[in-house]
């Protein structure tokens, strides 16, 4: 919700003689004696002016009261809708991605410094606005209609099973191959305006590929191409500086990439709403359709259900009930609208209730491990140490207690049994804490979650949703204990509620791990609160920027200098998440004037470098299979290198590298700061016909 600016009214502007004359207030030839004697001037005009002043003052007072009732939730900084909507204008296609990610951008112009008065505006605790009964009913009906519409998809379709995994043994050598990690992301909408997140998804996939088992370093592949007397038409031999600096040497685990799509973004949709998923499938993602764990609202009966004797998945979905169907009386406030919780879920956080699709990562039971990442994430190096710990393996140079894995050591951090496999790994979002303290509830950051898939856990989440034990007005949260932060009613709140409240009460002994957020899911965030109303990086010149750091640590400690992620350079991180640093496809300036700038510029530069490597890899001609053991990773797509093979496509790739903005930083992909200055990734041509090889 946005605050409406009140209108300033002054008596000099609207009162007394400055009022325009009208036929009913024209000066008479013989004015009353009281006016002649100086007792007053034009009493009708004076009275009208006073009435206007009183009226406008009353309006301002009413608006102020409404604003106070509305309050202000504190969103995490710089995450556009997507994860999510990650937004960027495309020269090739006008489609908008509203993804997981996605996504949360609250302050798009980091160069426009706030005024000094604005800098002192405190962060407000989220409250629940109470609209009129009629308006609340209308909002609930609209949410019900919008939520139920995509579920019509399940009358004719069912969730796809996962494709069979590749063999565990190399058919040529007989060598046992490592497990296949499921990398999962979600796509909830694909609209007509922006497509920046698609570039993010493509670069994310390549960052996974180059840090997984079977990848051959790009330099060797390029040398092989040259030794075969072939020509890479797109790559510039003098362009060695435009390369990623970290990772790219392969890893110890194989991978497969999935994208879970909502029916609103299904590739089966005709037109632009299906373009995003079709693009992702083309570049190597396996597309999966998944329904909500529980419908948000009760589904109406299917009028044609009798015509299908075998039933449909819609019938199965309807039989699951709906969110809050067993809501306990203790979670209801007096006079609360029965659909209020569902209405809030529909629009909460980055993506509303559809963000709960991320929970399907627990259902990837064919894989030993699954990781959910937002499109605006990036692997800088392999996550092998984390995977070893989650599988109960000891790394190559790891000591007896497994101390190689960097874990958080904060007030909310729970002890990890390093002798057991880790069930789930996550980072917390301390930037969304409203009232920092050692016991303050903190959400899990929604852009990163690694789990050991388990269908029983998925069913427990389903029951949590059916129960709907979330206390609103004020938002005390799940079980009256986990809430009051951004995304609390959906993904970022239900995760800690399950691990910290539900599982222990049910006697389920999970071994979950809070990771060091400067190493995994690195967002380069400031551990201290700012005098600005939203989280901001530490300014180099507080007077010029108009805000400063306070002494309050967001994790509730007195000293939080050991988690100052804004000062941790890319060389010390494993994965990153472009939130504070803003999106690469927005040609981010890296927050100049703050201490985070070197970190952000380094992370952004790495993203552009991996994009360049991806394009060069797509430009390579077909090579021998011995250079592409990664073909066992993503269904053979790694074995076909020549995605760019049409002459006009290759020319467009070259043009996309001709940007004029600081080539040493942006590698030719930007003309100016902002979305409009970004050069979109050229869509590949697909598989090269055999006649052109």
Secondary structure, 3 states (H helix, E strand, C coil): CCCCCCCCCCHHHHCHHHCCCCHHHCCCCCCCHHHHCCCCCCHHHHHHHHHHHHHHHHHHHHHHHHHHHHCCCCCCCCCCEECCCCCCCCCCCCCEEEECCEECCCCCCCCCCCCHHHHCCCCCCCCCCCCCHHHHHHHHHHHHHHHHHHHHHHHCCCCCCCCCCCCCECCCCCCECCCEEEEEEEEEEEECCCCHHHHHHHHHHHHHHCCCCCCCCHHHHHHHHHHCCCCCCCCCCCCCCCCCCCCCCCCCCEEEEEEEECHHHCCCCCCHHHHHHHHHHHHCCEEEECCCCCECCCCCCCCCHHHCCCCCHHHHHHHCCECCCCCCHHHCCCCCCCCHHHHHHHHCCCCHHHHHHHHHHHHCCCCCCEEEECCCEEECCCCHHHHHHHCCCCCCCCCCCCCCCCECCCCCCCCCCCCCCCCEEEEECHHHCCCCCCCCCCCEEEEEEEECCCHHHHHHHHHHHHHCCEECCCCCEECCCECCCCCCCCHHHHHHHHHHHHHHHCCCCCCEEEECCCCCCECCCCCEEECCCCCCCCECCHHHHCCCEEEEECCCCCCCHHHCHHHCCHHHCCEEECCCCCCHHHCCCCCCCECCHHHHHHHHHHHHHHHHHHHHHHHCCCCCHHHCHHHHCCCCHHHCCCCCCCHHHHHHHHHCCCCCCCHHHHCCCECCCCHHHECCCCCCCCCCCHHHC
